[in-house]
Amino acid sequence: MQILVNSDKNITVDTQVTKFVEEEVQRTLGRFESQLTRVEVHLSDVNSHKPGLKDKRCMVEVRPAGRKPTSTTDQAATVEAAVRGAASKMKNSLETTFGRAANRR
């Protein structure tokens, strides 16, 4: 499973942020690793330079093998919280998707 981290011009993605995102995605979505080809994480700052309670946004897009890509988003006060929220939502989505596929067989 390939993990890509992208950001807008307002969020600095250094090695520490990249490592955190990769570890969080691996921890949350690792059980689906054999079914996913790529995970893209897009980080952005909604309000640009202005502070806010939910101004960090994270979109997690997964590309399951043989299926259409799907994505989830979350907004929070920090990048870390937004990543955790979006990854958790994606985990729930994948559990539903792959659970339904298994039930059809």
C-alpha positions in Angstrom: 0.0 0.0 0.0 1.5 3.3 -1.1 0.8 6.3 1.1 1.1 9.8 -0.5 0.9 13.0 1.5 -0.1 16.3 -0.2 -0.8 19.7 1.1 -1.7 23.2 0.1 0.6 26.2 0.4 -0.5 27.0 3.9 0.6 23.7 5.5 4.2 22.7 5.7 4.7 19.0 5.3 8.1 18.1 6.8 9.4 14.6 7.7 7.7 14.7 11.1 4.2 15.4 9.6 4.8 12.8 6.9 5.9 10.2 9.4 2.8 10.9 11.6 0.4 10.7 8.7 2.0 7.4 7.4 1.9 5.8 10.9 -1.7 6.9 11.5 -2.8 5.6 8.1 -1.0 2.3 8.6 -2.4 2.0 12.1 -6.0 2.7 11.1 -6.1 1.2 7.6 -3.4 -1.5 7.8 -5.8 -4.4 8.0 -7.0 -3.4 4.5 -3.5 -3.2 3.1 -3.9 -6.2 0.8 -7.0 -4.7 -0.7 -5.7 -1.1 -1.3 -3.2 -0.1 -3.9 -2.8 3.6 -2.8 -3.8 6.0 -0.1 -3.6 9.7 -0.7 -3.8 12.2 2.2 -4.5 15.8 1.3 -4.0 18.4 4.0 -5.2 22.0 3.7 -5.9 25.1 5.8 -9.4 26.2 5.3 -9.0 29.8 6.6 -5.5 30.3 5.3 -3.7 32.5 7.8 -6.7 33.1 10.1 -7.1 30.9 13.2 -10.2 28.9 13.8 -11.7 26.0 15.7 -11.9 23.8 12.6 -9.6 25.3 10.0 -7.4 22.3 9.3 -8.9 19.9 6.7 -7.8 16.4 5.8 -9.1 14.3 2.9 -8.2 10.7 2.7 -8.6 9.0 -0.7 -8.2 5.3 -1.1 -7.9 3.3 -4.2 -9.1 -0.3 -3.7 -7.9 -2.8 -6.2 -10.6 -3.4 -8.8 -12.9 -0.7 -7.4 -13.6 3.0 -7.7 -11.7 5.4 -5.5 -13.4 6.6 -2.4 -12.7 9.5 0.0 -13.5 10.9 3.4 -12.8 14.3 4.9 -12.6 15.7 8.4 -12.0 19.2 9.8 -10.4 20.0 13.1 -8.3 22.5 15.0 -5.0 20.6 14.3 -3.6 18.6 11.4 -3.2 15.6 13.7 -6.8 15.6 14.8 -8.0 16.1 11.2 -5.9 13.1 10.0 -7.2 10.9 12.8 -10.8 11.8 12.1 -10.6 11.3 8.3 -8.7 8.0 8.7 -11.3 6.8 11.2 -14.1 7.7 8.8 -12.3 5.9 6.0 -11.9 2.8 8.2 -15.6 2.7 8.8 -16.3 3.2 5.1 -14.0 0.4 4.1 -15.4 -2.0 6.8 -18.9 -1.4 5.3 -17.7 -1.7 1.7 -15.6 -4.9 2.1 -18.1 -6.3 4.6 -20.9 -6.0 2.0 -18.7 -7.5 -0.7 -18.0 -10.5 1.6 -21.7 -11.0 2.3 -22.5 -11.2 -1.4 -20.2 -14.1 -1.9 
